[in-house]
Amino acid sequence: MKVHRFVWAFVFTISLSLSAAYAQSPIPKSNWADLDGSKLHYYDIGDKSKKNAMVFIHGWTGNVELWNASYSAFPKYRVIVVDLIGHGKSDQPQTEYTMELFARGVDAVLKKAGVSKAILIGHSMGMPVARQFYRAHPERVLGIVNVDGSIRMFAERQQLEAFIASFRSDYQKTRDAFIDGMLTAMKDEKLKDAIRTANRATPDHVGISAFSQFAKDELWKTDPIKVPVLAILAQGPFWPPDTETFHRLIAPDLEFHMWTDVTHFLMLERPKEFNETIASWIEKRKLL
């Protein structure tokens, strides 16, 4: 499926507005991989001869530009930033957007880029995607960074299914309310608008299908993660009191952080601290 010219123009405009809002890094050169005939967009930053890399995976209805503040933050390492299928500049076919499909897309990008092993950095839905990749290819994962993402079903089933029904009946209204709920405490209005614009650029059929996957029990199996895990979460009512304990049950080699005074998009609100926390963890674990 080809991306039409007007979609390209819209996505490029979003990229510019996000870059301006974050005031961090210029937009890198685009690269492309193939997944079942669909084009996947990604950035490949740093020394291309390095076979191991940091791989940034955005969340639900996000795109590569949500990692703008991290593009140039790791000069010692190779950095791959992926537009998941259906998102950003990647193709948007009519299909079921499962975590397995997203993980296969990450795999396709890494194979095209010639990356052997990776540290997977997943924001929000990007964490279940990273976990699905790990389940399929544990030998290729050096570590995982969970950026305010869940490793278990994040609502009661009845509540989650009712929410999914709302997405299906009035997607745009429900999506906007959902995103606004995560942005309530954010003080930077310019950043809020940039995040809203990015989320609205993802087609309805992609957002509905991807969100519907969260009700599937197989996604939340308690199989262990046997590589080092760094969790950076935003304190709030979303996380139950046993969040750290549950993380340690799944990932025994865990470094856990619960930040205050940030929202779900903490990597954009405190980018310097976010990048330094990841860099320090990589150095301590000697992962790259």
Secondary structure, 3 states (H helix, E strand, C coil): CCCCHHHHHHHHHHHHHHHHHHCCCCCCCEEEEEECCEEEEEEEECCCCCCEEEEEECCCCCCHHHHHHHCCCCCCCCEEEECCCCCCCCCCCCCCCCHHHHHHHHHHHHHHHCCCEEEEEEECCHHHHHHHHHHHCHHHEEEEEEECCCCCCCCCHHHHHHHHHHHHHCHHHHHHHHHHHHHCCCCCHHHHHHHHHHHHCCCHHHHHHHHHHHHCHHHHCCCCCCCCEEEEEECCCCCCCCHHHHHHHHCCCEEEEEECCCCCCHHHHCHHHHHHHHHHHHHHHCCC
